[in-house]
Amino acid sequence: MMVIPCEQRVRALGLANVDPTTRVSKYFTNNIYKAVYEPIWISIRGIDEWKILKTDLRVRAPIPTVRASRPRT
């Protein structure tokens, strides 16, 4: 198996005393994933530096819209 296994397969491998990480391609490991996406990761500031917006926090009803289609008769 060379993909990320589903939950059922991981469970079955566990019941068979087989380490599921031995059945996954090296391209799905954390180290390879981090190495591939490292150049495009943009760090974000911590929550203590987030700007708090002064907005109304109440949930509003959605604005009704009319779908573009033929009228029903």
PQR file with spaces between the fields and no chain letter, atoms N, CA, C, O and H, PARSE charges and radii, in Angstrom:
ATOM       1  N    MET     1       0.849   -1.159    0.000 -0.4000 1.5000
ATOM       2  CA   MET     1       0.000    0.000    0.000 -0.0000 2.0000
ATOM       3  C    MET     1       0.902    1.232    0.000  0.5500 1.7000
ATOM       4  O    MET     1       1.807    1.343    0.827 -0.5500 1.4000
ATOM       5  N    MET     2       0.660    2.131   -0.905 -0.4000 1.5000
ATOM       6  CA   MET     2       1.535    3.289   -1.022 -0.0000 2.0000
ATOM       7  C    MET     2       0.770    4.596   -0.861  0.5500 1.7000
ATOM       8  O    MET     2       1.212    5.634   -1.355 -0.5500 1.4000
ATOM       9  H    MET     2      -0.075    2.040   -1.577  0.4000 1.0000
ATOM      10  N    VAL     3      -0.347    4.561   -0.189 -0.4000 1.5000
ATOM      11  CA   VAL     3      -1.135    5.763    0.079 -0.0000 2.0000
ATOM      12  C    VAL     3      -1.381    5.849    1.578  0.5500 1.7000
ATOM      13  O    VAL     3      -0.998    4.956    2.334 -0.5500 1.4000
ATOM      14  H    VAL     3      -0.705    3.718    0.212  0.4000 1.0000
ATOM      15  N    ILE     4      -2.014    6.919    1.995 -0.4000 1.5000
ATOM      16  CA   ILE     4      -2.371    7.034    3.404 -0.0000 2.0000
ATOM      17  C    ILE     4      -3.523    6.067    3.670  0.5500 1.7000
ATOM      18  O    ILE     4      -4.568    6.177    3.030 -0.5500 1.4000
ATOM      19  H    ILE     4      -2.325    7.645    1.381  0.4000 1.0000
ATOM      20  N    PRO     5      -3.360    5.127    4.592 -0.5600 1.5000
ATOM      21  CA   PRO     5      -4.414    4.135    4.813  0.2800 2.0000
ATOM      22  C    PRO     5      -5.610    4.725    5.555  0.5500 1.7000
ATOM      23  O    PRO     5      -5.474    5.662    6.342 -0.5500 1.4000
ATOM      24  N    CYS     6      -6.776    4.157    5.289 -0.4000 1.5000
ATOM      25  CA   CYS     6      -7.987    4.580    5.970 -0.0000 2.0000
ATOM      26  C    CYS     6      -7.991    4.026    7.396  0.5500 1.7000
ATOM      27  O    CYS     6      -7.148    3.204    7.756 -0.5500 1.4000
ATOM      28  H    CYS     6      -6.886    3.395    4.650  0.4000 1.0000
ATOM      29  N    GLU     7      -8.939    4.481    8.193 -0.4000 1.5000
ATOM      30  CA   GLU     7      -9.021    4.065    9.598 -0.0000 2.0000
ATOM      31  C    GLU     7      -9.201    2.557    9.740  0.5500 1.7000
ATOM      32  O    GLU     7      -8.613    1.935   10.625 -0.5500 1.4000
ATOM      33  H    GLU     7      -9.624    5.148    7.901  0.4000 1.0000
ATOM      34  N    GLN     8     -10.019    1.975    8.862 -0.4000 1.5000
ATOM      35  CA   GLN     8     -10.279    0.541    8.951 -0.0000 2.0000
ATOM      36  C    GLN     8      -9.004   -0.259    8.668  0.5500 1.7000
ATOM      37  O    GLN     8      -8.740   -1.267    9.325 -0.5500 1.4000
ATOM      38  H    GLN     8     -10.497    2.480    8.144  0.4000 1.0000
ATOM      39  N    ARG     9      -8.225    0.189    7.699 -0.4000 1.5000
ATOM      40  CA   ARG     9      -6.998   -0.534    7.371 -0.0000 2.0000
ATOM      41  C    ARG     9      -5.970   -0.399    8.489  0.5500 1.7000
ATOM      42  O    ARG     9      -5.256   -1.353    8.801 -0.5500 1.4000
ATOM      43  H    ARG     9      -8.439    1.008    7.165  0.4000 1.0000
ATOM      44  N    VAL    10      -5.895    0.783    9.089 -0.4000 1.5000
ATOM      45  CA   VAL    10      -4.977    0.975   10.210 -0.0000 2.0000
ATOM      46  C    VAL    10      -5.368    0.053   11.360  0.5500 1.7000
ATOM      47  O    VAL    10      -4.506   -0.557   11.993 -0.5500 1.4000
ATOM      48  H    VAL    10      -6.475    1.558    8.836  0.4000 1.0000
ATOM      49  N    ARG    11      -6.652   -0.045   11.626 -0.4000 1.5000
ATOM      50  CA   ARG    11      -7.134   -0.916   12.701 -0.0000 2.0000
ATOM      51  C    ARG    11      -6.817   -2.380   12.396  0.5500 1.7000
ATOM      52  O    ARG    11      -6.381   -3.125   13.274 -0.5500 1.4000
ATOM      53  H    ARG    11      -7.351    0.451   11.111  0.4000 1.0000
ATOM      54  N    ALA    12      -7.041   -2.785   11.139 -0.4000 1.5000
ATOM      55  CA   ALA    12      -6.765   -4.169   10.764 -0.0000 2.0000
ATOM      56  C    ALA    12      -5.270   -4.470   10.883  0.5500 1.7000
ATOM      57  O    ALA    12      -4.890   -5.550   11.336 -0.5500 1.4000
ATOM      58  H    ALA    12      -7.395   -2.180   10.425  0.4000 1.0000
ATOM      59  N    LEU    13      -4.430   -3.532   10.483 -0.4000 1.5000
ATOM      60  CA   LEU    13      -2.984   -3.733   10.617 -0.0000 2.0000
ATOM      61  C    LEU    13      -2.589   -3.819   12.090  0.5500 1.7000
ATOM      62  O    LEU    13      -1.723   -4.610   12.462 -0.5500 1.4000
ATOM      63  H    LEU    13      -4.739   -2.655   10.115  0.4000 1.0000
ATOM      64  N    GLY    14      -3.225   -3.004   12.919 -0.4000 1.5000
ATOM      65  CA   GLY    14      -2.945   -3.050   14.347 -0.0000 2.0000
ATOM      66  C    GLY    14      -3.328   -4.381   14.963  0.5500 1.7000
ATOM      67  O    GLY    14      -2.602   -4.909   15.805 -0.5500 1.4000
ATOM      68  H    GLY    14      -3.929   -2.361   12.617  0.4000 1.0000
ATOM      69  N    LEU    15      -4.471   -4.929   14.548 -0.4000 1.5000
ATOM      70  CA   LEU    15      -4.908   -6.227   15.057 -0.0000 2.0000
ATOM      71  C    LEU    15      -3.985   -7.355   14.594  0.5500 1.7000
ATOM      72  O    LEU    15      -3.855   -8.383   15.258 -0.5500 1.4000
ATOM      73  H    LEU    15      -5.061   -4.500   13.864  0.4000 1.0000
ATOM      74  N    ALA    16      -3.347   -7.137   13.439 -0.4000 1.5000
ATOM      75  CA   ALA    16      -2.414   -8.145   12.920 -0.0000 2.0000
ATOM      76  C    ALA    16      -0.992   -7.905   13.418  0.5500 1.7000
ATOM      77  O    ALA    16      -0.050   -8.538   12.940 -0.5500 1.4000
ATOM      78  H    ALA    16      -3.452   -6.301   12.901  0.4000 1.0000
ATOM      79  N    ASN    17      -0.834   -6.987   14.380 -0.4000 1.5000
ATOM      80  CA   ASN    17       0.476   -6.634   14.938 -0.0000 2.0000
ATOM      81  C    ASN    17       1.472   -6.157   13.875  0.5500 1.7000
ATOM      82  O    ASN    17       2.658   -6.486   13.921 -0.5500 1.4000
ATOM      83  H    ASN    17      -1.599   -6.473   14.768  0.4000 1.0000
ATOM      84  N    VAL    18       0.962   -5.376   12.919 -0.4000 1.5000
ATOM      85  CA   VAL    18       1.801   -4.792   11.874 -0.0000 2.0000
ATOM      86  C    VAL    18       1.796   -3.280   12.073  0.5500 1.7000
ATOM      87  O    VAL    18       0.739   -2.672   12.239 -0.5500 1.4000
ATOM      88  H    VAL    18      -0.001   -5.109   12.881  0.4000 1.0000
ATOM      89  N    ASP    19       2.974   -2.685   12.055 -0.4000 1.5000
ATOM      90  CA   ASP    19       3.083   -1.239   12.228 -0.0000 2.0000
ATOM      91  C    ASP    19       2.561   -0.547   10.971  0.5500 1.7000
ATOM      92  O    ASP    19       3.147   -0.731    9.904 -0.5500 1.4000
ATOM      93  H    ASP    19       3.833   -3.179   11.921  0.4000 1.0000
ATOM      94  N    PRO    20       1.476    0.247   11.045 -0.5600 1.5000
ATOM      95  CA   PRO    20       0.902    0.887    9.853  0.2800 2.0000
ATOM      96  C    PRO    20       1.872    1.835    9.148  0.5500 1.7000
ATOM      97  O    PRO    20       1.751    2.055    7.942 -0.5500 1.4000
ATOM      98  N    THR    21       2.830    2.398    9.883 -0.4000 1.5000
ATOM      99  CA   THR    21       3.754    3.334    9.245 -0.0000 2.0000
ATOM     100  C    THR    21       4.690    2.636    8.265  0.5500 1.7000
ATOM     101  O    THR    21       5.290    3.293    7.415 -0.5500 1.4000
ATOM     102  H    THR    21       2.928    2.219   10.862  0.4000 1.0000
ATOM     103  N    THR    22       4.824    1.320    8.368 -0.4000 1.5000
ATOM     104  CA   THR    22       5.655    0.597    7.405 -0.0000 2.0000
ATOM     105  C    THR    22       4.925    0.382    6.092  0.5500 1.7000
ATOM     106  O    THR    22       5.535   -0.037    5.108 -0.5500 1.4000
ATOM     107  H    THR    22       4.336    0.785    9.059  0.4000 1.0000
ATOM     108  N    ARG    23       3.634    0.662    6.060 -0.4000 1.5000
ATOM     109  CA   ARG    23       2.826    0.438    4.859 -0.0000 2.0000
ATOM     110  C    ARG    23       2.492    1.729    4.135  0.5500 1.7000
ATOM     111  O    ARG    23       1.648    1.731    3.239 -0.5500 1.4000
ATOM     112  H    ARG    23       3.139    1.003    6.859  0.4000 1.0000
ATOM     113  N    VAL    24       3.131    2.817    4.500 -0.4000 1.5000
ATOM     114  CA   VAL    24       2.861    4.115    3.888 -0.0000 2.0000
ATOM     115  C    VAL    24       4.096    4.555    3.115  0.5500 1.7000
ATOM     116  O    VAL    24       5.224    4.371    3.571 -0.5500 1.4000
ATOM     117  H    VAL    24       3.817    2.815    5.227  0.4000 1.0000
ATOM     118  N    SER    25       3.874    5.135    1.950 -0.4000 1.5000
ATOM     119  CA   SER    25       4.985    5.639    1.143 -0.0000 2.0000
ATOM     120  C    SER    25       5.749    6.714    1.899  0.5500 1.7000
ATOM     121  O    SER    25       5.172    7.435    2.713 -0.5500 1.4000
ATOM     122  H    SER    25       2.957    5.285    1.580  0.4000 1.0000
ATOM     123  N    LYS    26       7.035    6.823    1.636 -0.4000 1.5000
ATOM     124  CA   LYS    26       7.849    7.829    2.328 -0.0000 2.0000
ATOM     125  C    LYS    26       7.400    9.248    2.000  0.5500 1.7000
ATOM     126  O    LYS    26       7.693   10.179    2.751 -0.5500 1.4000
ATOM     127  H    LYS    26       7.505    6.238    0.975  0.4000 1.0000
ATOM     128  N    TYR    27       6.687    9.423    0.876 -0.4000 1.5000
ATOM     129  CA   TYR    27       6.233   10.755    0.487 -0.0000 2.0000
ATOM     130  C    TYR    27       5.111   11.275    1.376  0.5500 1.7000
ATOM     131  O    TYR    27       4.791   12.463    1.326 -0.5500 1.4000
ATOM     132  H    TYR    27       6.449    8.667    0.266  0.4000 1.0000
ATOM     133  N    PHE    28       4.515   10.421    2.178 -0.4000 1.5000
ATOM     134  CA   PHE    28       3.457   10.830    3.095 -0.0000 2.0000
ATOM     135  C    PHE    28       3.959   11.008    4.522  0.5500 1.7000
ATOM     136  O    PHE    28       3.150   11.204    5.428 -0.5500 1.4000
ATOM     137  H    PHE    28       4.775    9.456    2.218  0.4000 1.0000
ATOM     138  N    THR    29       5.242   10.947    4.747 -0.4000 1.5000
ATOM     139  CA   THR    29       5.785   11.137    6.091 -0.0000 2.0000
ATOM     140  C    THR    29       5.890   12.618    6.410  0.5500 1.7000
ATOM     141  O    THR    29       5.931   13.446    5.500 -0.5500 1.4000
ATOM     142  H    THR    29       5.900   10.788    4.011  0.4000 1.0000
ATOM     143  N    ASN    30       5.934   12.959    7.681 -0.4000 1.5000
ATOM     144  CA   ASN    30       5.987   14.358    8.102 -0.0000 2.0000
ATOM     145  C    ASN    30       7.234   15.064    7.596  0.5500 1.7000
ATOM     146  O    ASN    30       7.160   16.219    7.175 -0.5500 1.4000
ATOM     147  H    ASN    30       5.901   12.287    8.421  0.4000 1.0000
ATOM     148  N    ASN    31       8.375   14.394    7.629 -0.4000 1.5000
ATOM     149  CA   ASN    31       9.618   15.034    7.218 -0.0000 2.0000
ATOM     150  C    ASN    31       9.597   15.423    5.743  0.5500 1.7000
ATOM     151  O    ASN    31      10.010   16.529    5.392 -0.5500 1.4000
ATOM     152  H    ASN    31       8.435   13.456    7.971  0.4000 1.0000
ATOM     153  N    ILE    32       9.127   14.538    4.882 -0.4000 1.5000
ATOM     154  CA   ILE    32       9.064   14.839    3.446 -0.0000 2.0000
ATOM     155  C    ILE    32       8.028   15.930    3.194  0.5500 1.7000
ATOM     156  O    ILE    32       8.265   16.840    2.400 -0.5500 1.4000
ATOM     157  H    ILE    32       8.792   13.640    5.167  0.4000 1.0000
ATOM     158  N    TYR    33       6.883   15.842    3.865 -0.4000 1.5000
ATOM     159  CA   TYR    33       5.828   16.850    3.699 -0.0000 2.0000
ATOM     160  C    TYR    33       6.348   18.236    4.057  0.5500 1.7000
ATOM     161  O    TYR    33       6.123   19.195    3.318 -0.5500 1.4000
ATOM     162  H    TYR    33       6.691   15.103    4.510  0.4000 1.0000
ATOM     163  N    LYS    34       7.039   18.345    5.181 -0.4000 1.5000
ATOM     164  CA   LYS    34       7.583   19.629    5.607 -0.0000 2.0000
ATOM     165  C    LYS    34       8.646   20.127    4.643  0.5500 1.7000
ATOM     166  O    LYS    34       8.714   21.323    4.362 -0.5500 1.4000
ATOM     167  H    LYS    34       7.222   17.566    5.781  0.4000 1.0000
ATOM     168  N    ALA    35       9.479   19.226    4.132 -0.4000 1.5000
ATOM     169  CA   ALA    35      10.528   19.626    3.197 -0.0000 2.0000
ATOM     170  C    ALA    35       9.942   20.144    1.887  0.5500 1.7000
ATOM     171  O    ALA    35      10.470   21.088    1.301 -0.5500 1.4000
ATOM     172  H    ALA    35       9.424   18.254    4.360  0.4000 1.0000
ATOM     173  N    VAL    36       8.859   19.534    1.431 -0.4000 1.5000
ATOM     174  CA   VAL    36       8.240   19.948    0.168 -0.0000 2.0000
ATOM     175  C    VAL    36       7.585   21.316    0.302  0.5500 1.7000
ATOM     176  O    VAL    36       7.741   22.165   -0.575 -0.5500 1.4000
ATOM     177  H    VAL    36       8.429   18.767    1.907  0.4000 1.0000
ATOM     178  N    TYR    37       6.848   21.537    1.397 -0.4000 1.5000
ATOM     179  CA   TYR    37       6.077   22.762    1.539 -0.0000 2.0000
ATOM     180  C    TYR    37       6.803   23.869    2.298  0.5500 1.7000
ATOM     181  O    TYR    37       6.240   24.948    2.481 -0.5500 1.4000
ATOM     182  H    TYR    37       6.721   20.847    2.110  0.4000 1.0000
ATOM     183  N    GLU    38       8.015   23.638    2.736 -0.4000 1.5000
ATOM     184  CA   GLU    38       8.746   24.649    3.503 -0.0000 2.0000
ATOM     185  C    GLU    38       8.913   25.967    2.750  0.5500 1.7000
ATOM     186  O    GLU    38       8.744   27.022    3.361 -0.5500 1.4000
ATOM     187  H    GLU    38       8.473   22.761    2.587  0.4000 1.0000
ATOM     188  N    PRO    39       9.238   25.963    1.446 -0.5600 1.5000
ATOM     189  CA   PRO    39       9.446   27.241    0.756  0.2800 2.0000
ATOM     190  C    PRO    39       8.195   28.115    0.659  0.5500 1.7000
ATOM     191  O    PRO    39       8.313   29.332    0.513 -0.5500 1.4000
ATOM     192  N    ILE    40       6.999   27.523    0.737 -0.4000 1.5000
ATOM     193  CA   ILE    40       5.785   28.320    0.562 -0.0000 2.0000
ATOM     194  C    ILE    40       5.029   28.575    1.856  0.5500 1.7000
ATOM     195  O    ILE    40       3.991   29.237    1.839 -0.5500 1.4000
ATOM     196  H    ILE    40       6.903   26.535    0.855  0.4000 1.0000
ATOM     197  N    TRP    41       5.525   28.064    2.975 -0.4000 1.5000
ATOM     198  CA   TRP    41       4.857   28.326    4.250 -0.0000 2.0000
ATOM     199  C    TRP    41       5.101   29.764    4.657  0.5500 1.7000
ATOM     200  O    TRP    41       6.224   30.264    4.587 -0.5500 1.4000
ATOM     201  H    TRP    41       6.368   27.526    2.988  0.4000 1.0000
ATOM     202  N    ILE    42       4.043   30.417    5.079 -0.4000 1.5000
ATOM     203  CA   ILE    42       4.136   31.785    5.562 -0.0000 2.0000
ATOM     204  C    ILE    42       3.758   31.760    7.034  0.5500 1.7000
ATOM     205  O    ILE    42       2.655   31.349    7.395 -0.5500 1.4000
ATOM     206  H    ILE    42       3.131   30.012    5.136  0.4000 1.0000
ATOM     207  N    SER    43       4.660   32.193    7.860 -0.4000 1.5000
ATOM     208  CA   SER    43       4.355   32.171    9.286 -0.0000 2.0000
ATOM     209  C    SER    43       3.338   33.254    9.612  0.5500 1.7000
ATOM     210  O    SER    43       3.360   34.340    9.033 -0.5500 1.4000
ATOM     211  H    SER    43       5.556   32.526    7.566  0.4000 1.0000
ATOM     212  N    ILE    44       2.446   32.943   10.547 -0.4000 1.5000
ATOM     213  CA   ILE    44       1.456   33.914   10.981 -0.0000 2.0000
ATOM     214  C    ILE    44       1.746   34.289   12.421  0.5500 1.7000
ATOM     215  O    ILE    44       2.364   33.534   13.172 -0.5500 1.4000
ATOM     216  H    ILE    44       2.428   32.060   11.017  0.4000 1.0000
ATOM     217  N    ARG    45       1.289   35.459   12.780 -0.4000 1.5000
ATOM     218  CA   ARG    45       1.539   35.930   14.137 -0.0000 2.0000
ATOM     219  C    ARG    45       0.669   35.172   15.132  0.5500 1.7000
ATOM     220  O    ARG    45      -0.333   34.562   14.760 -0.5500 1.4000
ATOM     221  H    ARG    45       0.787   36.073   12.170  0.4000 1.0000
ATOM     222  N    GLY    46       1.055   35.218   16.364 -0.4000 1.5000
ATOM     223  CA   GLY    46       0.297   34.557   17.413 -0.0000 2.0000
ATOM     224  C    GLY    46      -1.018   35.254   17.682  0.5500 1.7000
ATOM     225  O    GLY    46      -1.233   36.384   17.245 -0.5500 1.4000
ATOM     226  H    GLY    46       1.869   35.714   16.665  0.4000 1.0000
ATOM     227  N    ILE    47      -1.896   34.581   18.401 -0.4000 1.5000
ATOM     228  CA   ILE    47      -3.234   35.110   18.679 -0.0000 2.0000
ATOM     229  C    ILE    47      -3.172   36.399   19.499  0.5500 1.7000
ATOM     230  O    ILE    47      -4.073   37.233   19.413 -0.5500 1.4000
ATOM     231  H    ILE    47      -1.721   33.662   18.756  0.4000 1.0000
ATOM     232  N    ASP    48      -2.117   36.562   20.288 -0.4000 1.5000
ATOM     233  CA   ASP    48      -2.016   37.780   21.101 -0.0000 2.0000
ATOM     234  C    ASP    48      -1.767   39.013   20.245  0.5500 1.7000
ATOM     235  O    ASP    48      -1.921   40.127   20.745 -0.5500 1.4000
ATOM     236  H    ASP    48      -1.385   35.884   20.358  0.4000 1.0000
ATOM     237  N    GLU    49      -1.387   38.866   18.972 -0.4000 1.5000
ATOM     238  CA   GLU    49      -1.159   39.998   18.090 -0.0000 2.0000
ATOM     239  C    GLU    49      -2.263   40.185   17.056  0.5500 1.7000
ATOM     240  O    GLU    49      -2.158   41.065   16.201 -0.5500 1.4000
ATOM     241  H    GLU    49      -1.261   37.960   18.566  0.4000 1.0000
ATOM     242  N    TRP    50      -3.318   39.377   17.115 -0.4000 1.5000
ATOM     243  CA   TRP    50      -4.408   39.501   16.162 -0.0000 2.0000
ATOM     244  C    TRP    50      -5.172   40.783   16.425  0.5500 1.7000
ATOM     245  O    TRP    50      -5.322   41.208   17.570 -0.5500 1.4000
ATOM     246  H    TRP    50      -3.404   38.662   17.809  0.4000 1.0000
ATOM     247  N    LYS    51      -5.647   41.385   15.366 -0.4000 1.5000
ATOM     248  CA   LYS    51      -6.446   42.597   15.485 -0.0000 2.0000
ATOM     249  C    LYS    51      -7.887   42.198   15.819  0.5500 1.7000
ATOM     250  O    LYS    51      -8.494   41.385   15.121 -0.5500 1.4000
ATOM     251  H    LYS    51      -5.525   41.039   14.436  0.4000 1.0000
ATOM     252  N    ILE    52      -8.419   42.777   16.886 -0.4000 1.5000
ATOM     253  CA   ILE    52      -9.794   42.503   17.287 -0.0000 2.0000
ATOM     254  C    ILE    52     -10.697   43.507   16.583  0.5500 1.7000
ATOM     255  O    ILE    52     -10.557   44.716   16.770 -0.5500 1.4000
ATOM     256  H    ILE    52      -7.926   43.437   17.453  0.4000 1.0000
ATOM     257  N    LEU    53     -11.621   43.004   15.773 -0.4000 1.5000
ATOM     258  CA   LEU    53     -12.515   43.878   15.029 -0.0000 2.0000
ATOM     259  C    LEU    53     -13.699   44.270   15.884  0.5500 1.7000
ATOM     260  O    LEU    53     -14.229   43.451   16.635 -0.5500 1.4000
ATOM     261  H    LEU    53     -11.735   42.023   15.621  0.4000 1.0000
ATOM     262  N    LYS    54     -14.107   45.491   15.775 -0.4000 1.5000
ATOM     263  CA   LYS    54     -15.276   45.990   16.503 -0.0000 2.0000
ATOM     264  C    LYS    54     -16.509   45.758   15.636  0.5500 1.7000
ATOM     265  O    LYS    54     -16.993   46.682   14.982 -0.5500 1.4000
ATOM     266  H    LYS    54     -13.676   46.156   15.165  0.4000 1.0000
ATOM     267  N    THR    55     -17.005   44.554   15.628 -0.4000 1.5000
ATOM     268  CA   THR    55     -18.168   44.221   14.826 -0.0000 2.0000
ATOM     269  C    THR    55     -19.262   43.651   15.711  0.5500 1.7000
ATOM     270  O    THR    55     -19.023   43.267   16.856 -0.5500 1.4000
ATOM     271  H    THR    55     -16.611   43.804   16.159  0.4000 1.0000
ATOM     272  N    ASP    56     -20.447   43.605   15.169 -0.4000 1.5000
ATOM     273  CA   ASP    56     -21.586   43.021   15.860 -0.0000 2.0000
ATOM     274  C    ASP    56     -21.470   41.503   15.787  0.5500 1.7000
ATOM     275  O    ASP    56     -21.431   40.944   14.691 -0.5500 1.4000
ATOM     276  H    ASP    56     -20.642   43.917   14.239  0.4000 1.0000
ATOM     277  N    LEU    57     -21.414   40.834   16.918 -0.4000 1.5000
ATOM     278  CA   LEU    57     -21.189   39.403   16.945 -0.0000 2.0000
ATOM     279  C    LEU    57     -22.464   38.575   16.809  0.5500 1.7000
ATOM     280  O    LEU    57     -22.410   37.345   16.797 -0.5500 1.4000
ATOM     281  H    LEU    57     -21.446   41.288   17.809  0.4000 1.0000
ATOM     282  N    ARG    58     -23.620   39.252   16.705 -0.4000 1.5000
ATOM     283  CA   ARG    58     -24.866   38.503   16.567 -0.0000 2.0000
ATOM     284  C    ARG    58     -24.952   37.852   15.194  0.5500 1.7000
ATOM     285  O    ARG    58     -24.501   38.417   14.197 -0.5500 1.4000
ATOM     286  H    ARG    58     -23.664   40.251   16.714  0.4000 1.0000
ATOM     287  N    VAL    59     -25.531   36.666   15.152 -0.4000 1.5000
ATOM     288  CA   VAL    59     -25.710   35.966   13.888 -0.0000 2.0000
ATOM     289  C    VAL    59     -26.946   36.522   13.206  0.5500 1.7000
ATOM     290  O    VAL    59     -28.019   36.610   13.802 -0.5500 1.4000
ATOM     291  H    VAL    59     -25.897   36.207   15.961  0.4000 1.0000
ATOM     292  N    ARG    60     -26.780   36.888   11.974 -0.4000 1.5000
ATOM     293  CA   ARG    60     -27.889   37.457   11.193 -0.0000 2.0000
ATOM     294  C    ARG    60     -28.458   36.409   10.243  0.5500 1.7000
ATOM     295  O    ARG    60     -27.775   35.457    9.865 -0.5500 1.4000
ATOM     296  H    ARG    60     -25.908   36.817   11.490  0.4000 1.0000
ATOM     297  N    ALA    61     -29.707   36.597    9.869 -0.4000 1.5000
ATOM     298  CA   ALA    61     -30.332   35.724    8.887 -0.0000 2.0000
ATOM     299  C    ALA    61     -29.686   35.974    7.525  0.5500 1.7000
ATOM     300  O    ALA    61     -29.294   37.102    7.226 -0.5500 1.4000
ATOM     301  H    ALA    61     -30.262   37.370   10.176  0.4000 1.0000
ATOM     302  N    PRO    62     -29.571   34.940    6.700 -0.5600 1.5000
ATOM     303  CA   PRO    62     -28.959   35.144    5.386  0.2800 2.0000
ATOM     304  C    PRO    62     -29.812   36.030    4.501  0.5500 1.7000
ATOM     305  O    PRO    62     -31.033   36.079    4.642 -0.5500 1.4000
ATOM     306  N    ILE    63     -29.168   36.719    3.602 -0.4000 1.5000
ATOM     307  CA   ILE    63     -29.874   37.585    2.659 -0.0000 2.0000
ATOM     308  C    ILE    63     -30.494   36.696    1.592  0.5500 1.7000
ATOM     309  O    ILE    63     -29.783   35.923    0.950 -0.5500 1.4000
ATOM     310  H    ILE    63     -28.176   36.679    3.487  0.4000 1.0000
ATOM     311  N    PRO    64     -31.806   36.789    1.388 -0.5600 1.5000
ATOM     312  CA   PRO    64     -32.442   35.932    0.383  0.2800 2.0000
ATOM     313  C    PRO    64     -31.968   36.317   -1.018  0.5500 1.7000
ATOM     314  O    PRO    64     -31.820   37.496   -1.338 -0.5500 1.4000
ATOM     315  N    THR    65     -31.738   35.315   -1.829 -0.4000 1.5000
ATOM     316  CA   THR    65     -31.310   35.548   -3.206 -0.0000 2.0000
ATOM     317  C    THR    65     -32.206   34.765   -4.143  0.5500 1.7000
ATOM     318  O    THR    65     -32.857   33.801   -3.739 -0.5500 1.4000
ATOM     319  H    THR    65     -31.858   34.357   -1.569  0.4000 1.0000
ATOM     320  N    VAL    66     -32.235   35.181   -5.382 -0.4000 1.5000
ATOM     321  CA   VAL    66     -33.009   34.500   -6.409 -0.0000 2.0000
ATOM     322  C    VAL    66     -32.014   33.828   -7.347  0.5500 1.7000
ATOM     323  O    VAL    66     -31.111   34.473   -7.879 -0.5500 1.4000
ATOM     324  H    VAL    66     -31.707   35.964   -5.710  0.4000 1.0000
ATOM     325  N    ARG    67     -32.188   32.543   -7.539 -0.4000 1.5000
ATOM     326  CA   ARG    67     -31.296   31.821   -8.430 -0.0000 2.0000
ATOM     327  C    ARG    67     -31.608   32.145   -9.880  0.5500 1.7000
ATOM     328  O    ARG    67     -32.762   32.365  -10.247 -0.5500 1.4000
ATOM     329  H    ARG    67     -32.922   32.019   -7.106  0.4000 1.0000
ATOM     330  N    ALA    68     -30.575   32.170  -10.689 -0.4000 1.5000
ATOM     331  CA   ALA    68     -30.757   32.420  -12.126 -0.0000 2.0000
ATOM     332  C    ALA    68     -31.223   31.126  -12.784  0.5500 1.7000
ATOM     333  O    ALA    68     -30.431   30.206  -12.991 -0.5500 1.4000
ATOM     334  H    ALA    68     -29.638   31.990  -10.390  0.4000 1.0000
ATOM     335  N    SER    69     -32.510   31.062  -13.109 -0.4000 1.5000
ATOM     336  CA   SER    69     -33.054   29.894  -13.788 -0.0000 2.0000
ATOM     337  C    SER    69     -34.366   30.264  -14.430  0.5500 1.7000
ATOM     338  O    SER    69     -34.858   31.383  -14.282 -0.5500 1.4000
ATOM     339  H    SER    69     -33.153   31.810  -12.941  0.4000 1.0000
ATOM     340  N    ARG    70     -34.921   29.321  -15.139 -0.4000 1.5000
ATOM     341  CA   ARG    70     -36.227   29.561  -15.764 -0.0000 2.0000
ATOM     342  C    ARG    70     -37.301   29.583  -14.700  0.5500 1.7000
ATOM     343  O    ARG    70     -37.255   28.800  -13.752 -0.5500 1.4000
ATOM     344  H    ARG    70     -34.522   28.412  -15.259  0.4000 1.0000
ATOM     345  N    PRO    71     -38.269   30.474  -14.848 -0.5600 1.5000
ATOM     346  CA   PRO    71     -39.357   30.516  -13.874  0.2800 2.0000
ATOM     347  C    PRO    71     -40.177   29.222  -13.917  0.5500 1.7000
ATOM     348  O    PRO    71     -40.416   28.661  -14.986 -0.5500 1.4000
ATOM     349  N    ARG    72     -40.594   28.772  -12.763 -0.4000 1.5000
ATOM     350  CA   ARG    72     -41.425   27.578  -12.664 -0.0000 2.0000
ATOM     351  C    ARG    72     -42.884   27.968  -12.777  0.5500 1.7000
ATOM     352  O    ARG    72     -43.309   28.990  -12.238 -0.5500 1.4000
ATOM     353  H    ARG    72     -40.400   29.228  -11.895  0.4000 1.0000
ATOM     354  N    THR    73     -43.634   27.162  -13.470 -0.4000 1.5000
ATOM     355  CA   THR    73     -45.067   27.461  -13.598 -0.0000 2.0000
ATOM     356  C    THR    73     -45.897   26.343  -13.032  0.5500 1.7000
ATOM     357  O    THR    73     -47.126   26.416  -13.051 -0.5500 1.4000
ATOM     358  H    THR    73     -43.289   26.332  -13.908  0.4000 1.0000
